Amino acid sequence: MPLYDFTCRVCGRTFEAMAAMDAGEGTCLCGGSAKRLLSVGRGYRADADWLESVAVVAEKDSDKPHVQAFLADPSRANYRRWMHGEGLRPLEDGEGRRGVTTSPAVGREVLERFKTRRGSV
């Protein structure tokens, strides 16, 4: 049997339950009648897939409203609000770096070794 979302007509609780495909009603824990909700399923995501990976690094125990809004609904709009609230900004075109060096001296040494290997020095 598939898993469906239901909302209770008595207490208003929303929950998941297994039910037959033709079942339109369910029973809540409070004993009330529950109406099956229309849903698109767990595999569908209208927004970008990478938003889930950003939600993983957000502070789960933070009480900041922008963090809680992003964790509750990881959408592009909430992602922008989260970045703004955390004092971050997205990289502009051409701003990203291919490799990360710990200091300028290390970067120069890597470049010199590369030139030596290629015979450019």
C-alpha positions as MATLAB code, in Angstrom:
seq = 'MPLYDFTCRVCGRTFEAMAAMDAGEGTCLCGGSAKRLLSVGRGYRADADWLESVAVVAEKDSDKPHVQAFLADPSRANYRRWMHGEGLRPLEDGEGRRGVTTSPAVGREVLERFKTRRGSV';
ca = [
       0.000    0.000    0.000;
       1.264    3.503   -0.809;
       1.971    6.222    1.735;
      -0.367    9.241    1.649;
      -0.684   12.567    3.489;
      -3.834   13.139    5.530;
      -5.221   16.077    7.514;
      -7.588   15.572   10.432;
     -10.934   17.362   10.256;
     -11.178   17.453   14.066;
      -7.743   18.469   15.406;
      -6.135   19.766   12.171;
      -3.078   17.494   12.474;
      -1.323   16.540    9.222;
       0.208   13.060    9.092;
       1.321   10.260    6.771;
      -0.363    6.878    6.656;
      -0.471    3.858    4.398;
      -3.812    3.463    2.641;
      -5.406    1.832   -0.351;
      -5.173    3.829   -3.566;
      -8.920    4.414   -3.680;
      -9.244    5.407    0.010;
     -10.156    9.067    0.417;
     -10.587    8.950    4.193;
      -8.370    7.927    7.085;
      -8.442    7.967   10.868;
      -6.366   10.335   13.009;
      -4.772    9.432   16.342;
      -7.428   11.598   18.040;
     -10.097    9.347   16.504;
     -11.337   11.983   14.080;
     -11.960   11.580   10.381;
      -9.016   12.558    8.172;
      -9.163   13.724    4.542;
      -6.477   12.548    2.116;
      -4.406   15.427    0.722;
      -3.384   15.778   -2.875;
       0.388   15.412   -3.104;
       2.940   14.954   -5.864;
       4.997   12.325   -4.066;
       8.389   12.244   -2.444;
      10.459   12.033   -5.639;
       9.284   15.321   -7.107;
      11.070   18.571   -6.324;
      10.152   21.749   -8.170;
      13.244   23.564   -6.933;
      16.966   22.897   -7.398;
      18.426   19.627   -6.097;
      21.436   21.379   -4.559;
      19.224   23.172   -2.013;
      19.037   19.973    0.032;
      22.845   19.938    0.359;
      22.785   23.536    1.625;
      20.135   22.637    4.192;
      22.505   19.982    5.558;
      25.095   22.604    6.589;
      22.604   25.048    8.125;
      22.541   25.149   11.942;
      19.671   22.871   12.958;
      19.487   24.189   16.547;
      19.537   27.883   15.606;
      16.587   29.972   16.746;
      17.116   32.614   14.036;
      13.943   33.045   11.942;
      15.763   32.970    8.585;
      17.410   29.635    9.472;
      14.149   28.062   10.654;
      12.325   29.267    7.517;
      15.022   27.781    5.262;
      15.049   24.440    7.096;
      11.256   24.230    6.986;
      11.115   25.041    3.257;
      14.460   24.917    1.409;
      13.405   27.019   -1.594;
      15.451   29.502   -3.605;
      13.734   32.476   -1.940;
      14.409   31.115    1.552;
      17.990   30.288    0.488;
      18.555   33.955   -0.437;
      17.062   35.060    2.899;
      19.264   32.533    4.748;
      22.422   33.763    3.001;
      21.534   37.398    3.692;
      20.781   36.610    7.342;
      24.103   34.794    7.731;
      26.015   37.660    6.109;
      26.926   35.621    3.019;
      26.612   36.474   -0.630;
      26.708   34.261   -3.714;
      29.828   34.291   -5.876;
      29.630   36.447   -8.970;
      30.572   35.073  -12.406;
      34.332   34.522  -12.621;
      34.771   34.916   -8.878;
      35.191   31.229   -7.995;
      38.631   29.712   -7.644;
      39.630   26.318   -8.991;
      42.038   25.492   -6.190;
      42.423   26.777   -2.682;
      45.862   27.656   -1.403;
      46.777   28.228    2.208;
      49.096   31.137    1.501;
      50.500   33.115   -1.451;
      53.893   31.433   -0.948;
      52.354   27.993   -1.447;
      50.587   29.226   -4.585;
      53.856   30.590   -5.997;
      55.679   27.329   -5.224;
      52.973   25.274   -6.949;
      53.160   27.554   -9.990;
      56.977   27.316  -10.112;
      56.872   23.501   -9.910;
      54.288   23.446  -12.692;
      56.463   25.647  -14.891;
      59.502   23.474  -14.165;
      57.649   20.287  -15.139;
      56.467   21.896  -18.387;
      59.911   23.257  -19.165;
      58.728   26.875  -19.058;
      61.417   28.069  -16.649;
];
